[in-house]
């Protein structure tokens, strides 16, 4: 009888372990963490050398842009705009990579409730036309009613040394 009870407990332990492992896998697949005690990491803002010079990039090396239509630290890029210019969002305090001024990082709340990373008061965006790390094909585009510019560590727009932004719909709106 004791042996039967021990086998049932052992089987129950294995079943509970399998359920816990499955829960961790599901949480990881949906962007959760494996440990509830681990603090979420904030979005990383780093520097990378590009054809424009050193510009701000996200954790994947994608160039980060400001939108000149944004005002008072609030995003003016909504609805269709975010399909082409996804905002850099975070659940935790953003992290500064080497050369990035931590004091210039901030957060603004978007209309959809997500927390968008800002730098020197500018909400930050990536560009879907930048297919690989370090590309800057969004530089100088005027989609959605204003110009898009890559940012330097100073918090100012990077000015290209040669004219023309190229890329998707240069000079026109979407």
MIVO-684909 format. One line per field, with one value per residue: x, y, z of N, C-alpha, C, O in turn; residue number from 1. Coordinates in pm, whole numbers, padded with zeros to 5 digits. Layout:
// MIVO-684909
nX: [X_...] .
nY: [Y_...] .
nZ: [Z_...] .
caX: [X_...] .
caY: [Y_...] .
caZ: [Z_...] .
cX: [X_...] .
cY: [Y_...] .
cZ: [Z_...] .
oX: [X_...] .
oY: [Y_...] .
oZ: [Z_...] .
seq: [NUM_...] .
// end
This chain:
// MIVO-684909
nX: [00081_00190_00387_00236_00114_00343_00424_00209_00237_00486_00424_00234_00400_00570_00382_00293_00533_00568_00349_00418_00653_00545_00388_00586_00704_00489_00451_00697_00674_00477_00596_00637_00806_01026_01058_00890_01006_01208_01307_01162_01342_01421_01375_01657_01868_02114_02432_02540_02763_02698_02629_02555_02692_02744_02457_02150_02031_01819_01794_01830_01989_01866_01816_01710_01455_01339_01028_00933_00685_00593_00503_00583_00688_00507_00367_00285_00237_00022_-00223_-00222_00036_00204_00241_00441_00632_00720_00680_00934_00884_00842_00829_00954_01200_01388_01707_02041_02286_02643_02781_02539_02333_02206_02049_01902_01715_01373_01018_00708_00355_00160_-00131_-00259_-00200_00042_00390_00615_00954_01155_01399_01592_01352_01224_00998_01078_01129_01140_01208_01029_01143_01413_01595_01815_02052_02182_02105_01982_01759_01529_01592_01532_01292_00953_00709_00368_00327_00545_00903_01132_01401_01720_01874_02140_02373_02368_02109_02009_01903_02057_02241_02253_02546_02527_02283_01938_01714_01616_01475_01152_00900_01011_00988_00713_00378_00223] .
nY: [-00120_00132_00149_00177_00425_00586_00555_00678_00943_01000_00984_01189_01405_01407_01465_01720_01859_01845_01996_02246_02296_02313_02541_02736_02728_02815_03072_03188_03178_03366_03601_03624_03579_03333_03329_03459_03628_03760_04073_04266_04352_04671_04840_04856_05120_05204_05291_05302_05279_05416_05485_05744_05830_05800_05668_05644_05323_05031_04729_04532_04651_04819_05129_05420_05664_06008_06184_06467_06579_06517_06651_06816_06589_06390_06135_06168_05981_05753_05492_05401_05491_05367_05116_05137_05281_05162_05219_05241_05054_04986_04793_04835_05046_05218_05114_05235_05207_05187_05507_05632_05871_05820_05990_06123_05950_05852_05805_05804_05804_05635_05684_05438_05329_05201_05218_05434_05470_05756_05996_06259_06390_06320_06099_05763_05572_05286_05186_05019_04975_04948_04682_04542_04548_04867_04994_05292_05382_05525_05783_06125_06093_06196_06099_06075_06342_06488_06525_06251_06167_06028_05987_06136_06076_06310_06387_06526_06565_06365_06482_06405_06368_06382_06479_06366_06112_05875_05545_05443_05598_05859_06197_06208_06151_05879] .
nZ: [00000_00085_-00107_-00341_-00293_-00291_-00558_-00689_-00595_-00704_-00980_-00992_-00931_-01156_-01355_-01273_-01298_-01576_-01661_-01554_-01699_-01956_-01923_-01890_-02145_-02305_-02198_-02271_-02549_-02593_-02523_-02253_-01933_-01801_-01533_-01260_-01081_-01206_-01319_-01580_-01874_-01994_-02310_-02525_-02616_-02833_-02988_-03329_-03601_-03916_-04265_-04236_-04021_-03663_-03520_-03328_-03233_-03205_-03000_-03191_-03375_-03553_-03711_-03536_-03549_-03547_-03566_-03726_-03694_-03443_-03124_-02819_-02692_-02754_-02958_-03301_-03481_-03582_-03633_-03966_-04003_-03807_-03912_-04096_-03964_-03695_-03347_-03091_-02824_-02470_-02168_-01936_-01768_-02009_-02145_-02164_-02408_-02473_-02508_-02529_-02377_-02072_-01921_-02112_-02201_-02200_-02142_-02312_-02309_-02541_-02754_-02771_-02531_-02495_-02391_-02514_-02605_-02555_-02667_-02572_-02557_-02793_-02939_-03033_-03335_-03553_-03896_-04144_-04391_-04349_-04372_-04272_-03999_-03922_-04159_-04318_-04461_-04415_-04362_-04400_-04535_-04610_-04521_-04412_-04349_-04244_-04191_-04145_-03938_-03861_-03540_-03352_-03079_-02941_-02939_-03144_-03488_-03738_-03998_-04334_-04541_-04811_-05058_-05075_-04980_-05071_-05081_-04958_-05115_-05123_-05053_-05083_-04954_-04772] .
caX: [00000_00280_00456_00137_00101_00467_00421_00112_00299_00591_00357_00176_00513_00612_00275_00298_00654_00542_00258_00496_00742_00462_00349_00703_00718_00381_00482_00809_00624_00395_00672_00646_00934_01023_01061_00809_01087_01302_01256_01167_01444_01371_01428_01793_01902_02259_02489_02598_02815_02627_02674_02523_02770_02691_02315_02084_01973_01756_01871_01858_02075_01787_01824_01595_01425_01241_00928_00926_00546_00569_00510_00582_00719_00395_00371_00182_00234_-00082_-00295_-00145_00175_00282_00270_00565_00723_00683_00742_01014_00806_00906_00749_01038_01285_01479_01848_02134_02408_02765_02774_02404_02315_02093_01964_01820_01611_01247_00902_00583_00244_00093_-00278_-00305_-00163_00179_00493_00713_01081_01192_01538_01594_01214_01172_00957_01164_01065_01220_01147_01018_01229_01547_01588_01928_02108_02265_02048_01924_01679_01420_01645_01488_01161_00851_00582_00272_00316_00664_01028_01187_01546_01796_01923_02275_02375_02341_01964_01976_01895_02180_02226_02334_02647_02489_02138_01851_01688_01585_01386_01009_00818_01084_00927_00567_00309_00170] .
caY: [00000_00247_00154_00229_00567_00648_00559_00781_01073_01016_01012_01322_01498_01415_01534_01863_01913_01860_02110_02367_02317_02359_02679_02820_02736_02899_03210_03235_03196_03487_03717_03626_03537_03202_03348_03573_03716_03832_04203_04279_04443_04778_04848_04906_05221_05200_05365_05220_05356_05394_05578_05880_05854_05723_05696_05560_05200_04946_04609_04455_04730_04899_05274_05484_05792_06100_06232_06611_06618_06497_06774_06806_06452_06300_06081_06204_05868_05661_05409_05350_05532_05271_04997_05165_05341_05108_05287_05161_05050_04915_04771_04875_05161_05194_05100_05309_05139_05268_05631_05689_05942_05764_06101_06170_05849_05871_05730_05876_05711_05647_05681_05301_05289_05148_05310_05454_05525_05886_06037_06406_06432_06274_05958_05690_05479_05214_05198_04884_04967_04910_04536_04489_04639_04976_05064_05423_05419_05614_05918_06232_06070_06290_06027_06109_06485_06556_06455_06150_06181_05948_06068_06120_06066_06445_06408_06605_06493_06344_06540_06331_06449_06397_06496_06253_06009_05749_05459_05427_05717_05980_06322_06201_06091_05743] .
caZ: [00000_00087_-00235_-00435_-00262_-00336_-00704_-00728_-00568_-00805_-01106_-00979_-00939_-01297_-01428_-01237_-01360_-01720_-01676_-01527_-01814_-02068_-01894_-01918_-02290_-02356_-02158_-02354_-02686_-02598_-02475_-02108_-01881_-01736_-01388_-01218_-00999_-01293_-01363_-01725_-01924_-02078_-02446_-02535_-02716_-02846_-03101_-03434_-03715_-04042_-04369_-04190_-03900_-03550_-03496_-03230_-03284_-03104_-02963_-03313_-03463_-03647_-03691_-03472_-03612_-03490_-03661_-03700_-03664_-03300_-03045_-02673_-02651_-02786_-03094_-03399_-03573_-03538_-03731_-04080_-03986_-03727_-03993_-04166_-03866_-03564_-03233_-02998_-02700_-02361_-02047_-01822_-01793_-02121_-02111_-02250_-02450_-02471_-02585_-02522_-02251_-01997_-01876_-02224_-02228_-02129_-02190_-02332_-02327_-02670_-02748_-02750_-02395_-02487_-02346_-02621_-02561_-02610_-02648_-02578_-02576_-02921_-02948_-03126_-03428_-03653_-04028_-04204_-04509_-04306_-04363_-04196_-03898_-03974_-04275_-04286_-04578_-04375_-04342_-04488_-04596_-04563_-04514_-04307_-04323_-04190_-04219_-04053_-03930_-03766_-03428_-03297_-02932_-02889_-02938_-03262_-03615_-03814_-04132_-04432_-04609_-04951_-05067_-05117_-04881_-05137_-05002_-04984_-05136_-05086_-05094_-05090_-04839_-04793] .
cX: [00086_00353_00364_00122_00225_00470_00324_00170_00407_00529_00295_00285_00560_00509_00277_00422_00635_00450_00333_00588_00663_00420_00464_00720_00611_00409_00594_00762_00543_00464_00679_00786_00919_01017_00982_00892_01186_01238_01264_01275_01378_01436_01567_01802_02054_02303_02548_02648_02740_02686_02645_02614_02712_02548_02262_02022_01907_01843_01907_01945_02001_01796_01695_01581_01334_01148_00906_00785_00512_00587_00504_00602_00610_00400_00253_00169_00137_-00135_-00203_00004_00258_00311_00404_00674_00687_00755_00828_00940_00878_00808_00823_01119_01381_01625_01934_02256_02525_02749_02639_02387_02188_01995_01872_01709_01487_01139_00785_00473_00176_-00058_-00332_-00264_-00023_00276_00603_00838_01104_01341_01543_01454_01149_01126_01039_01088_01172_01150_01145_01104_01373_01545_01701_01979_02196_02213_01984_01835_01560_01463_01593_01355_01059_00714_00499_00282_00434_00787_01065_01338_01604_01850_02066_02264_02347_02192_01917_01971_02033_02154_02314_02430_02615_02337_02066_01837_01663_01479_01243_00939_00884_01012_00777_00507_00257_00026] .
cY: [00127_00263_00212_00380_00642_00660_00665_00922_01104_01054_01152_01429_01517_01492_01684_01931_01937_01979_02241_02399_02368_02504_02776_02837_02825_03046_03266_03263_03324_03605_03726_03587_03406_03216_03473_03671_03797_03961_04211_04379_04548_04774_04909_05010_05230_05288_05267_05312_05315_05487_05723_05923_05768_05766_05604_05439_05124_04823_04523_04531_04813_05047_05326_05626_05876_06142_06379_06661_06598_06629_06742_06663_06351_06261_06131_06094_05764_05582_05357_05382_05426_05141_05014_05217_05289_05181_05189_05167_04965_04898_04819_04998_05131_05192_05173_05225_05236_05390_05699_05751_05893_05874_06154_06070_05878_05783_05825_05773_05740_05643_05542_05246_05233_05258_05318_05520_05659_05909_06186_06459_06387_06129_05888_05586_05407_05236_05060_04867_04935_04760_04474_04595_04744_05045_05194_05472_05508_05759_06014_06209_06167_06224_06073_06253_06556_06469_06359_06162_06085_06042_06034_06111_06201_06471_06491_06516_06479_06399_06463_06424_06468_06405_06367_06149_05876_05673_05465_05562_05846_06103_06321_06141_05954_05750] .
cZ: [00000_-00045_-00343_-00418_-00310_-00488_-00754_-00708_-00671_-00940_-01106_-00991_-01082_-01378_-01399_-01297_-01509_-01746_-01655_-01645_-01934_-02047_-01924_-02069_-02352_-02323_-02244_-02497_-02700_-02534_-02325_-02064_-01810_-01585_-01352_-01136_-01082_-01340_-01514_-01764_-02011_-02215_-02443_-02645_-02717_-02963_-03201_-03545_-03840_-04147_-04331_-04075_-03789_-03523_-03387_-03298_-03170_-03079_-03084_-03413_-03564_-03611_-03629_-03526_-03524_-03602_-03630_-03671_-03516_-03225_-02896_-02624_-02680_-02933_-03177_-03503_-03518_-03657_-03842_-04065_-03913_-03803_-04066_-04072_-03727_-03450_-03152_-02865_-02596_-02246_-01924_-01861_-01908_-02074_-02213_-02280_-02443_-02562_-02584_-02383_-02181_-01956_-01986_-02261_-02144_-02190_-02207_-02354_-02461_-02652_-02723_-02613_-02382_-02448_-02451_-02564_-02631_-02585_-02671_-02607_-02705_-02911_-03058_-03207_-03510_-03787_-04093_-04328_-04476_-04278_-04283_-04099_-03967_-04098_-04229_-04399_-04543_-04361_-04447_-04557_-04535_-04559_-04395_-04260_-04263_-04219_-04106_-04055_-03828_-03658_-03391_-03145_-02867_-02875_-03055_-03386_-03676_-03953_-04229_-04504_-04757_-04961_-05107_-05010_-04945_-05061_-05048_-04997_-05100_-05143_-05097_-04967_-04872_-04828] .
oX: [00058_00377_00409_00117_00213_00514_00353_00154_00419_00578_00303_00263_00588_00544_00265_00416_00681_00470_00313_00601_00710_00418_00441_00748_00641_00392_00587_00806_00540_00398_00723_00874_00810_00975_01005_00854_01243_01127_01364_01296_01291_01540_01593_01751_02115_02220_02601_02583_02721_02782_02705_02613_02639_02520_02321_01966_01934_01954_02004_01972_02062_01785_01585_01679_01262_01184_00864_00769_00414_00674_00430_00540_00619_00432_00139_00098_00167_-00092_-00113_00088_00370_00398_00472_00793_00629_00876_00798_00935_00965_00716_00762_01109_01449_01661_01905_02323_02507_02709_02626_02422_02077_01874_01774_01622_01497_01164_00765_00498_00139_-00108_-00438_-00291_00027_00249_00675_00829_01077_01401_01503_01439_01030_01207_01065_00995_01281_01044_01247_01135_01450_01498_01686_01953_02273_02270_01937_01834_01495_01378_01606_01309_01076_00613_00554_00250_00424_00775_01035_01399_01546_01869_02107_02158_02308_02151_01799_02027_02116_02055_02435_02401_02667_02268_02125_01937_01685_01402_01216_00922_00817_00981_00718_00578_00248_-00038] .
oY: [00219_00375_00288_00454_00752_00762_00735_01009_01217_01145_01224_01532_01629_01575_01765_02045_02039_02054_02336_02514_02457_02582_02885_02947_02904_03133_03382_03359_03384_03701_03828_03563_03371_03123_03581_03788_03895_03960_04168_04479_04517_04710_05003_04989_05259_05352_05162_05411_05196_05560_05815_06039_05673_05885_05500_05451_05150_04814_04448_04482_04872_05084_05282_05698_05825_06136_06413_06775_06655_06709_06654_06620_06237_06342_06135_06110_05695_05605_05277_05304_05397_05065_04915_05200_05363_05202_05070_05272_04884_04978_04842_05047_05028_05258_05173_05177_05353_05378_05811_05690_05921_05853_06222_06102_05922_05700_05916_05666_05854_05605_05526_05130_05219_05376_05221_05614_05675_05850_06235_06561_06411_06042_05947_05522_05460_05299_04992_04754_04899_04717_04364_04714_04712_05146_05204_05591_05561_05847_05990_06296_06213_06288_06105_06284_06675_06356_06382_06166_06062_06161_05918_06136_06207_06566_06523_06407_06569_06365_06455_06541_06559_06343_06275_06103_05772_05732_05488_05633_05937_06112_06427_06085_05916_05647] .
oZ: [-00076_-00091_-00428_-00516_-00364_-00541_-00851_-00793_-00719_-01007_-01205_-01054_-01125_-01462_-01490_-01341_-01562_-01841_-01729_-01685_-02005_-02142_-01977_-02116_-02442_-02407_-02286_-02559_-02807_-02494_-02272_-02147_-01763_-01516_-01407_-01123_-01032_-01394_-01572_-01696_-02092_-02233_-02368_-02755_-02614_-03028_-03163_-03578_-03867_-04119_-04388_-04036_-03816_-03504_-03358_-03408_-03053_-03132_-03078_-03522_-03654_-03494_-03663_-03544_-03438_-03720_-03519_-03627_-03467_-03259_-02853_-02527_-02634_-03020_-03132_-03602_-03420_-03770_-03815_-04111_-03955_-03762_-04094_-04097_-03647_-03457_-03146_-02801_-02629_-02229_-01819_-01973_-01905_-01976_-02332_-02189_-02410_-02678_-02632_-02282_-02225_-01956_-01956_-02341_-02030_-02277_-02126_-02410_-02490_-02546_-02661_-02582_-02271_-02470_-02475_-02485_-02750_-02494_-02776_-02675_-02726_-02877_-03162_-03158_-03533_-03792_-04096_-04366_-04565_-04173_-04230_-04115_-04057_-04140_-04116_-04431_-04633_-04350_-04567_-04630_-04422_-04591_-04290_-04145_-04232_-04264_-03989_-04163_-03722_-03682_-03398_-03089_-02750_-02808_-03065_-03387_-03667_-04016_-04210_-04527_-04821_-04879_-05163_-04954_-04882_-04984_-05166_-04898_-05051_-05262_-05114_-04884_-04989_-04849] .
seq: [1_2_3_4_5_6_7_8_9_10_11_12_13_14_15_16_17_18_19_20_21_22_23_24_25_26_27_28_29_30_31_32_33_34_35_36_37_38_39_40_41_42_43_44_45_46_47_48_49_50_51_52_53_54_55_56_57_58_59_60_61_62_63_64_65_66_67_68_69_70_71_72_73_74_75_76_77_78_79_80_81_82_83_84_85_86_87_88_89_90_91_92_93_94_95_96_97_98_99_100_101_102_103_104_105_106_107_108_109_110_111_112_113_114_115_116_117_118_119_120_121_122_123_124_125_126_127_128_129_130_131_132_133_134_135_136_137_138_139_140_141_142_143_144_145_146_147_148_149_150_151_152_153_154_155_156_157_158_159_160_161_162_163_164_165_166_167_168_169_170_171_172_173_174] .
// end
